Amino acid sequence: MKNKHLPQRTCIACRQIREKKALIRLVCAENGVVQVDMSGKKPGRGAYLCPNKVCWESVLKKNRLDHALRTKLSDHNRQMLCGYGYNLLEESQVWTTPNPD
């Protein structure tokens, strides 16, 4: 029996290739707001991120998300994503607030 193909994606922070379902998709909606896409099916330009502290901090500090999604992340949107990452990682790791510079 042939194995079923599993889609793979690359984390924009660490560049590690993993199964699509193991990564978190962030999508830039038509209105320019970046959202977490838990379904993986929202329309818009998407980027994938590992569910760990190092990748979230890296992407929010170094504007990699802006580059990957071809948009400018607002301060409000950056704080919203930081809050999501904090909630996601709260139980397992200590979170630090990123500086956009």
Secondary structure, 3 states (H helix, E strand, C coil): CCCCCCCEEEECCCCCEEEHHHCEEEEECCCCCEEEECCCCCCCEEEEECCCHHHHHHHHHCCHHHHHHCCCCCHHHHHHHHHHHHHHHCCCCCCCCCCCC
